[in-house]
Amino acid sequence: MQILKLVFLFFVIIPMINLIPEAEAHALFNSGEEWIGDYRIQIATLPEIPAVDEEIQVLFQIVDADFQELDQFTMGIRIFYDGEQIDAIMPNMYQNGHMEMDYIFEMSGNHVFRVDLYDIAADGQPLTYTFNISSQDTFGFIFIGAITMGGIMTAIIFIYVYVSKRRAKSKQ
């Protein structure tokens, strides 16, 4: 019986691994990237799911078509909530292809970040990238915790049933 399991593992399961063409790391909940022309901008938040009235970090990275960070760029940010602009970060020059900023969301829900890059387009016009970032109030974390606990409890029940069946077979 043990040999049959090894044969099954070797000839069926291991070749199935090759059916997966590539593996990628977990994409953060509030992260994204967008290409415009020869430039890509990436955005992410720390923590992954921001809470209302707590300071978070918003991380930006700007790269060219060869995935090299820009040495210098001018960037401004406009922040919208429910179709209205609620905040803005004035255009400023940044170095080394990335920028980090601290921010506090005052309302839960979807916030639209419009990121303007001013000095990189060939025609001199600003490039505007649009990203959605969600923030949650305390209830959102309770909901996520309830879903997680439900998954853990389901796993415990399955393990209990499996162990009970194994014990019943071993007694026979």
C-alpha positions, 0 to 999 in steps of 0.5 A, spaced: 500 500 500 505 504 501 508 503 494 502 505 491 502 511 494 509 513 492 507 511 485 501 515 485 505 521 488 511 521 483 507 519 477 500 524 478 502 529 483 509 531 481 508 532 474 501 537 476 506 542 479 509 543 472 502 545 470 503 551 474 506 556 469 509 561 474 508 563 482 507 570 484 508 573 491 501 575 495 499 582 492 497 587 497 490 588 498 491 596 497 496 596 492 497 597 484 501 598 478 499 602 472 503 603 466 503 609 462 507 610 456 514 608 458 513 609 465 510 605 471 508 607 478 507 602 483 503 604 490 502 600 496 500 601 503 502 599 510 499 596 513 495 592 508 488 594 510 488 601 513 484 603 519 480 610 519 484 615 524 490 611 524 497 613 521 499 609 515 504 609 510 503 610 502 509 607 498 510 609 491 515 607 486 516 609 479 520 605 474 522 606 466 521 601 461 527 597 463 524 597 470 530 602 473 528 607 478 528 614 476 533 618 478 529 624 479 522 626 478 516 631 480 510 628 483 503 631 486 497 627 489 490 629 489 486 625 493 478 624 492 473 621 496 466 620 494 467 624 487 470 630 491 477 632 492 479 632 500 486 633 500 492 634 495 500 633 496 503 639 492 508 637 487 515 636 489 521 633 487 523 626 489 530 622 488 531 615 487 525 613 484 521 612 490 517 616 495 513 614 502 508 619 505 504 618 512 497 619 511 491 618 515 484 617 513 478 620 516 473 616 513 472 609 511 471 607 504 474 608 497 479 613 496 481 615 489 489 617 489 490 621 482 498 621 482 501 626 477 508 626 474 510 632 471 517 632 468 517 625 465 513 625 459 516 627 452 511 632 450 511 636 457 504 634 459 503 631 466 502 623 466 496 622 471 495 615 474 489 613 478 489 608 484 483 606 489 485 605 496 480 603 501 480 604 508 476 600 514 473 602 520 473 597 526 467 593 524 471 591 518 477 588 522 471 584 526 468 582 519 475 579 517 476 576 524 470 572 523 471 570 517 478 567 519 475 564 525 470 561 521 476 558 516 480 555 522 474 552 526 472 548 519 479 546 519 479 543 526 472 540 524 475 536 518 481 534 522 477 532 528 473 527 523 479 525 519 483 523 526 476 519 528 476 515 522 483 513 523 482 511 530 476 507 528 480 503 523 486 502 527 481 499 532 478 494 527 
